Amino acid sequence: MAISSVNGKMFKKMVTNGAINLKNNCEYVNSLNVFPVPDGDTGINMSMTIDSGVTEINKCESDSIIDLSKIFARGLLMGARGNSGVSLSQYFRGLSVAMKNLQKDTLGVEDLIYCFEQGKTVAYKAFKDPIEGTMLTVIRESYEAVEGKSFDSVEALFEAYYEAAKVSVANTPNLLPVLKEANVVDSGGEGFFIVLEGMYKALKGEMLEVVEEAADNSKEYTYEVSFKLIAKDSENFQASDLRSELSLDGSVEVSVENGIATIKAFTNELGKELSLAQKYGDLVQIEVKNNALNDQLPEVKKDEPRKEIALVSVAFGDGIKETFKELGCSVVINGGQTMNPSTESFVKACEEANADNVIIVPNNGNVIMAADQAAKMIEGVNVRVLHAKTISQGYASLMAFDETVSLDENLEAMTEAVKAVKTGEVTYAVRDTNIGGIEIKANDFMGILDGEIVVSTKERLDATKTLLEKGIDEDSAVVTIFAGNGTTEEEISQIEEYISTLNEDVECEVVDGKQDIYSYIISIE
């Protein structure tokens, strides 16, 4: 029978199914990274963002679509990671605003079209300079495909809506040349389509389950919890029931023998996992490991005096994080590459900084929007976001920070420092491609200068030398090398010697960054 309207219960099923569909296709979305670097994270960002919303509505006892959409949107807002996650959170915020305006318990076809319109409007407003060929385009064109049209059921509307999204995604390379050159579609747009696909399947009664292999992103989660569950109803207890509930927030392994389940779960919501499991029986032998180990939000001593200005930064690699702390950062959020911090992480970090004024130094272009979003939400603290897009820019800005001068003076000096630095990165390619006329082979080492691949070659040292040759000039004064895991002292010495041949007056500093993925991060000032 055709569905004529959507109520709160159906909305909850739809977004939950959308989240599961995205989780099951997470690695595919990650693979659509334009650059062939091993840090594609759009799928992870979007999946963790929408999972945050699902976690919140699962706590809600109300069946009101207005209440559920508000709680869901709030969950996405706080859990938003990366530009794609922020875009997705703003889309669902638009839907929530529309549902509040409508003040209806059930939404018909025309109501849902209005919701799609508001989703598009709010998502676009979140961006100062919207770029076409991205998720925003897919959101807009999907709405335009159903705008002013008549549909005899909600299924027919949603089918047209999500099919339009599929067409729009396929067209993104024609709007954004870098996508066509890399032979990929926009990853954020594809992720959005996958969410819509899951929602449409729920409308048709096709409820999905998390595929264990696709959900295994354990390295990205804060907690690893292991426990045994003695089932209340051992005869009818099914591992799939428990697995389906637990795996929405992370990844989970469940095995059952003689009514006793052995569970290992990776999650960011420790209490949720244990509470859900308790519905099925008694928990024993509980062991918890905190993978973040306080790297994200170190505890502030309560007797410390409140600061006038504090710094909050984002960094990856134990050596880089320690360096940033030594340069005055009150809180260093663990992340950046491969793991973009959520809006909530920034909110908590700014509170932990214990200051009247906070400067956030994101050090990653894909982190800035979540930081900006957090800055608008924090009360009682004046938060400003420095638009540092790389570790090198952040390092240079911290060197310019002076706690004895005003917030505005610091922001001016730090912004100038960001403008004056070049960023070099050396990493390896994960696939064959051709970008900017440079042929790249999988496992080649690439040199990236200010976001542009300038060299790809089989030898890491050769790639590093070519990168330095293109980055260092007669005006260069200081080169800081953050050496990653797997580099050698011998190779670093050769790099230092080569720098002196390019400019003998350059002062060279080496920091043991201990970062993964990027063999070298190089700051040229």
N, C-alpha and C positions, 0 to 999 in steps of 0.2 A: 504494500500500500504506500502511495506517495506521501511524503512528509510535507505538511503545509507550514510548519513553524518549528523553531528551535527553542527549547527551554533550558533552564540551568543545568539539569542532569545531562542533556545531550551536549551542551557546550563543554562540559567537563570531560565527557567521553571524547569529544572531537579534539580538544587541545592535547589530551593525554595521548591519543593515538598519533597525533602529529609529532609529539615529542619522541615517541617510540620509533616512528618511521625515520625521523632524523637521526636518532641514535644508531639505528641499524645501518644507516648509510653515511655515518660520520666520516669514515676513512676515505670514502669516495669524494666527499665534499672537500676534505683536506687536500686530496690529490690535485685539485683544480687550481692550486697556487700558480700564479703567473710565472714567478721566478722558480727555477728548479732547485730550490734550496730545501734542506730537510727540516723546515719549521712551519710547514703548512698547517694552519690551526683554525681555519674558518669553521670547519665542521665541529671541532671541539668547542669553540667559542659559542656557536649558536646552540649546540646541544646542551651545554651547561647552562646557558641563559634560559632556555625554555624549560629545562628540568627544574630550575629554581622556582618558576611559576607553578609547575605541576606540584612540586613539594608543598607549596603554600595552599593551593586549593584542596589538596588532600587533607589538610588540617581543618578546613572549613566545613561546618555542619549545615550551613544554609544551602538551600536549593535555588535561591534567587539568582537569576542570571546576572543581575546588576551587582550583587555582592561578589559572586564568583569571578566575574570579569575584572572587578576592581582589585580583588586579592591576587588574581593571576597576573594582572599587569604590574602590580607592585612587586611581586616576586621576580618578574622578569627585569624590572627596573633595577632592583638591588643586585640581581645576579648577572647583569649585563656585562659581557666580556668582549673586548675588541669592537671595532666599528660595526661589524656584522651583527654582533649581539645587541649593541645599542640600537641599530636600525630595527631589529626585530622587536625589541622592547617598546620602541616608540610606536610601531605599527599596532601592537596589541593595546597600548595605552590609548591610541585613537579609537579602537573598537570599544574600549571601556567607557571613554567619554561619550561616544554615541549611544551606548546602552543606557547610560545614566540620563542622557537627554531624553531618550524615548520613554523611560519610565514604564516599561512593559515587562510582564512576566514571561511572555513568549514573543519571539521575533519572526515575522513573516518575511516573504521575499523582498518587499520594498524596504522593510526595516534593515535587512541584512545588506542591501545595496547601499543604504545610508551609512551603515557601519564600515563598509569597505571604503567609502569615500572619506570618512573621518580617519581611517587608518592611513590612507594615502596622505592626507593633509598633514597630520601630526608627524608622520615619518619624514616628510620633506622639510618641515619647519625645524627639525633637529639639526639640519645641516646648513651652514652658512653659504656654502657653494656646492650645491648638489651636483654630482657627476652622473651623467647618463651612461647607461651600459652597466649599471650596478643593480643591486637589490631594489633601490628606489624606483628605477625604471620598470622593473617587473611588477612592483606593487601598483604603480600608476597605470600601466597598460592592462593589467588584470581588471582593475576597476573600470577603465574606459570600455572594455569589452562587454561589460554588463550594464553600464550606465544607460538609464532610460529604456532598457529592454523589459519585456514581459516574459515571465517564466511560470509554468503551471505547478511547479513544486520547488522546494528548497534543494532537492538533489539536482534538478535541472540547472538551477542557478549556480550551485557550487561546481558542477561539472564544467559549465562554461567558464567560470572564474578560474578554476585551476588549469583547464586546458589552455586558456589564454596566457597563464603564467608560463606554461611549458613552451609555448611559441615565443614568448618574450625572452625567456632565458636563451633559447637557441639563437636569437637575434643579437644578443649582447656583443658578440665579437664584431658585428658590423657597426656598432656604436662606439666601441672602445678599441682602438687599433692594437693596443698592447695585448689584448685577449686574442685577437686574430693572429698576431705574430707568434704567440705562445701556443696557439691551437687549442685553446680551452674556452669554456663559457665562464661567466662570472660565478664564482663560488658562492657568494652570498645570495645571489638570485636563485641558484640551484637549490640551496638550502631552504629558502623560502618556499619554493615550489614543492619540495619534499614534505615540508610541514603541511601545506595545503592538501597534498595527496593523502596524507594520513588522516586529516580531518574529513576529507570526502569519503574515505573508506569507512570511517566510523558512522557516517550518515547512512551508508549502505549496510551497516551491521557487521562489517568486517573488522573486528578488533584484533590488533597486532600484539605479538609478544616480542620482547627483546631477544635478539639473537646474541647468544653469549659471546661468540667470537668477535662480533662487531662492537660489543660493549666493553671490551677489554682495554681500557685506557687507565689502568691502575696507577701508573706513574704520575698521572695528573691530579690525583685526589689526595686530600689531606690525611684521612684516616684509613688504616687497615685494621679491620676488626674480625676476629675469629671466635666462634663459639659453637656449642652444641645445643640442640633444641630437642627436648623430649616431648613429642607430639601428644596433645590431649586425645585426639582421635587417630590413633596409629593406623587403623585399618583403612581409613579414607584419606589420610594425609597424602598430598601430592607435592613433590618437589617443585613442579612447575608453578603451582599457586604462589608459593613463597618467593620463588625466583622472580616471577613477574612483578610482584610488589616491590621487592627490595632493589631491583636493578634499575629503577627509574632514576635514582640519584647517582648511581655509579655503575660499577660492574660487580658481579656476584658469582660465586661458585657454590653450588648446593649438591650434596649427595645424601641419600637416605638409606639406612639399613636398620631393619627391625624397629621402625618407628622413631629412630633417633636420627636427626638431620645434623650434618656437619656443614657449617657455613663459613665462608670467607668472603667478606665484602669490602669493597673500596668505595669510600664515600666522603662527602664534605658535610654530611648531616648525621653525625654519629648517633644522637639520641633517636632520630627517626628510624634508623635501621633496627635498633633494639626494641623500640616500641611496637613496630609492625610485626616483628618476629614473635613477640610475647602473645599475640592473639592466637598463635597456633600451639602454644605450650610453654613449658618452663625452660629457662635458659641456664646453662651451666658452662663452666670452663671458659669464661669470657676473657679474651686477651685483646688489648688495644695498642696499636702503634701509631704515633703521630708522625707522619712522613715529613711534615713541614718543620717539625722540631723547633717551633717558635721562630723560624726564620721570617715568617710574614709579619707577625705583630708581637715584637718583644714586649714583655710587661714593663710598665713604667712604675718606678717606685713612687708610692703615694706621698712621701715626704719631700720629693724634689720640688723646688720652687717653679711656678709657672713661668714659661719663657715668653719673651716679647715676640720673637720670630723663631719658628722651627721649620726644618726641612724634612719633607717626606719624599722618598725616591723609590723607583722600581729598578731592580737589577737582578741579573742571574749570574751564577758563578761565585763560589765562596770568596775568592780573592777580590773580585770586583765589589761584592757586597761589603766586605770588610774595609776596603778602600773608601767607599762612600760613607761608611760610618765614621771613619777617621777624619773625613772632610767635613763632618758636622751634621750628618743626617740623623735625626732623632729616631726615625723609623725607616727601614729599608724593606719594602714589600718584595717578597721573592717572586720573580716572574719577569715577563717581558717577551722574550722569544719563546715560542711554543706554548707558553702558559700566560695568557693575558689576565691580569687581576680584574676582579669584578668591581662594580660600583661600590658594593658594600665593603670590600677590602679597603678602598680609599676612605670611605666614611669612618671606618673603625681606626684606620691608621692616623687620620687627622685628629680624632679624639684622643688617641694614645700619645700623640705628640706633646700634649700638655702645654699649649701655647695659645696666645691671643690671635696670632697671625701664623698661617701656614703656607709655605710655598711647596707645591707638588712638582716634582721633576720626573716626568713619566719615562723618558729615555727610550720611547718606542712610539712610532707614529700611530700604531694600532691600539694604543692604550689611552691616548689623549682624550678621546670622546668620553670614555668611562670616568676619567678624572674630572673632566668638565661637568659631567652629570652629577658626580658626587659633590663637587664644590657648590652647586646650587641647592643641595639638600641639607647641608650641614648648618646647624644653628649654633650661635654663640661663639663661632670661630670665623675669622675673616680668611677665607681660603682663596689663593690665587694659583693658577696653573701655568707654569712655564712650558712653552711648547718646544721642549727638547725632544727630538725624535730618535736620537741614537745615544748609546752609552758614551761615545766621544763627546757629543754635545753636552750631555749631562755632566760629565767629568769637568769639562771646561767651565761650565756655569758654576759648579761648586767651588772651583778654584777662585772664582770672582766674588763669592759670597762674603759679606762682612757683617757680622752680627751687631756691630756698633752703629750701623747706619740704618736708615728707615727702610720700611718695606718697599716703597716705591723706588728708592735709590738702588736697592738690591735687585729688584726686578729689571731695572734699566741696565745695570751692569751685567747681570746674568744673561739678559737677552742679547746684548752686544757680544758677549763671549760665545754664545751659541752661533751667531752669525759668522764669527771669525774662524770657526774650526771646520776642517774637512774630516769626513769619516771614511775609513777604509776597513773592509771586512774580507776575510779569507775563509771560504767554506767549500764544501764539495757539492757536486750536482747529483740530483737523485734521478734524473732522466735525460734523455737526448732531446735537444731543442735548438732553436736558433733565435737569438734575441739581439736586436740592434746590429745585425750583420755578423755577430760572433757565433760560430758553431760550437755547441756545447755537447759533450758526451757524458753519459752517466759515469759517476765516480771521478770526473775531472775536478781539479781544484779551480775555483773561480775567485777572481779579485773583483770586489764591488766597491766603487768609489762614489760616495754620496748617492747611493741608491741605483747606480748604473753599473751593469756588468761590463768591465773593461778588458778582462782577459779570462781565458779558460784554457788550462793546460794540464798535463798529467802529473807534473811535479809541483808540490806545494811551494817549495822555495822559489821556483820560477814564477809562479803566480804572484807571490808576495813581492818579489823584486819588480815585476812589471807594474803592479799596483802602486808601489812606492814611487817608481819613476814617473808615473802619471800624476801623482798627488803632490810630490815635493817640488817646490820651485825656489827661486832665489829669495823670496820673501818668507819662506818657512823658517821658523825659529825653534819650535819644540815639537818633537814627535814622541808620543807615549804609546807603547805597545802593550796591550793586554794579551798575554800569552795563555792560550787555552790548554785543556787537557790533551795530552798526546804530543805536544811540541817538545823539542829537545834544546838543551843549552847550546849545543854545537850549532844548530840551525839558527837560533836567536843571535848568536855571536856573528854568524855570517850576515844576518840581516842588518845588525848594527854597523858592521863594516861597510855594507853596501850603501847604507844611508849616508855615511860620511863621504862617499864618493859622489853622491848626488848634491850634497851641500855640506861642506866641511864645518860650517858654523852652526849647524843644527845640534841642539842639545837633545839627546835621546834618553828616555827613561823606560824601563821595562817593569811591568807589574804582572805578578803571577796571578792571572785572573781566575784560573781554574774553571773556565766556562766550557760547556759542551757545545757541539755543533760548529761554532766559529773558532777555527784554529788561532786566528789573530783578529783582534779588533784594534784598529790603529787610529789614533787621534793626531791630526796634523794641524798645528797652529802657526 
